[in-house]
Amino acid sequence: MPAPDLTRLTISWTKETDLALRTYLGSQGMKKGDLSKFIEDAVRWRLFDQTVATIKARNADTDPEALMDAIDQTVRDVRRDRASKREAVRP
């Protein structure tokens, strides 16, 4: 019985892709059960790639210096918040 936090999917793709993927997985020492893990990882990377592309397109017309200033400020804010939380936990 599948774990409750998993979703079962049925996918369709060419026999060529199936053979190429299974050959690759076999050459890496992966077993049949690793197919799902490989596909999940590939989907996560694709989602990340699409998100990065969207953000790059959204910021294409932004002044690079202003963008770096915004990034630097955000990093400083996050570091300050984390430091505050660490100090609050210390006895």
N, C-alpha and C positions, 0 to 999 in steps of 0.2 A: 504494500500500500504506500503511495507517495506521501512525502511529508506534507503537512497542511500548508506550508508556506510556498509550495511549488505549484506551478501551473503546467499542465500537459498541453503541448501543442502538436499539431500535425503540420509539417511543412512539405512543400513540393519543390523539387529542383531537378536539374538534369542529371542523368546517370553519370555524365562526365564529371560534374561537380562532386557528386557523391563519391565516386571512385577516387578523385583527386584528394578530397578531404580525408577519406579513410586511409588512403595510402600515406598521406602526410602524417596523420595521427599514429599509424603503425610505425612509421620510421622514427617517430619521437618516443616510442616506447609506451604510447598511450593505449589504453584498452577501450573496448566498445563503450563502456559506461562514461568515458571521458568526452564523448561526442557532445553531450548536453552542456558540459562545462565549457568546452571550446566555443560552442555557438553562443552561449551567454556572454562569454568574454568578448567575442567578436561584436556582438550587439552593443555591449556597453562602450567599447571603443568607438563604434560608429556613431552612437549617440553623442559621445564626448566630442568627436570630430565635427559633427553637425553643429553642436552648440558653439564650439570655437569659431567655426566659419560664420555663423550668424552674428556673433559678437564682433568679429573682425569687420564684417560688412556694415554693421550698425555704427562702428567707430571709424570707418574709413575717412570720413570728412572731419574728424576731430583733430584739433591741433595736437601733435605728438607731445609737446611740452605740457599742455593742459592735461592730457591723458596720463602722463607719467606723474604729474602732481596729484591727480585724483587717486591713482594707484598707491603712491607713497603715503598719502594721508590715510587711506583705508588700511594699509599694512600697519601703520603706526597705531591706529585705533584698535585694531584686532590685538596687537601685541600688548597694548595698555590694558585692554579688557582681560586678556589671559593672565597677565601679571597680577592684576587685582584679584582674580579668582584664586590664583595660587597662594597669594598672601592671606586671603580670607580662610583658606583651608589649614594653613600652618598654625600649630598650637602656640 
